[in-house]
Amino acid sequence: EKMMQAVTFSGKNLVSISELPIPSLIGSRDAIIRIRSAGICGSDLHIYNERETQDHGTIMGHEFVGDIISITPEAKDRSNGLLREGQRVSGAFSTSCGECINCIQGLTARCHHSQLFGSVVGGKGLNGAQAEYLRVPLADSTLYPLPDDLTDEAGCLLGDIVPTGICGAERAEAGPGKIIAIIGCGPVGMMAAVAANRKESKKIFVIDFEAGRRDVCASLCGGIPLD
């Protein structure tokens, strides 16, 4: 059995580098990804600090870029040729079927068949992307190919951080003539600030107790830093 290295949750404030079997195709719409880059999300810190329940030994992470090394015929066919072996891809932080009422309405994060990468509780769930390889169920509606001119690091942002920031800006009704305040200049706050700027908001205040993060955020969006 071929093995891989992976970052696993081992208890409160404890992660380990573990040797685990390389995942294989199980479902009819699966793909296996060789990971090129993986991110660390604030949600991973909730698990790390045991603010959320997680089985010990779970592979962490849900932000990734990788290459497809194997894919089922059904997933390949359903992707209309977009997904194939060797294709560089990213994916959402959770799987989606593309067929339920929520997926049809564009609410893929609320898919009736959704599973969050890096979340296993009571033996049920899906291992994450902070590993050398990742199994992706419902691959044809969860993965998307990346253009050649997009870096792996930028691609990692597409699964969670960028859409979360854009959603925040949209819910704040950012746009021409609007004054927006970004409270907290971590990665999501920075993406929200960039989104508010691209929506041509009149003025953007960026607020954080860390001067470095505050200044970087202000530089990204032309904002006004406040402590």
FENVEN-V274400 format. One record per run of one state. SS is the DSSP state (2 for helix, 1 for strand, 0 for the rest). FROM is the first residue (numbers start at 1). LEN is the number of residues. If there is no record, write none. Layout:
<<SS FROM LEN> <SS FROM LEN>>
This chain:
<<0 1 2> <1 3 9> <0 12 2> <1 14 8> <0 22 9> <1 31 8> <0 39 3> <2 42 7> <0 49 10> <1 59 1> <0 60 4> <1 64 8> <0 72 1> <2 73 6> <0 79 9> <1 88 4> <0 92 2> <1 94 1> <0 95 6> <2 101 4> <0 105 3> <2 108 3> <0 111 5> <1 116 2> <0 118 1> <1 119 3> <0 122 2> <1 124 3> <0 127 4> <1 131 1> <0 132 1> <1 133 4> <0 137 2> <2 139 4> <1 143 3> <0 146 6> <2 152 6> <0 158 3> <2 161 11> <0 172 4> <1 176 1> <0 177 2> <1 179 5> <0 184 3> <2 187 12> <0 199 2> <1 201 1> <0 202 1> <1 203 5> <0 208 3> <2 211 11> <0 222 2> <1 224 3> <0 227 1>>
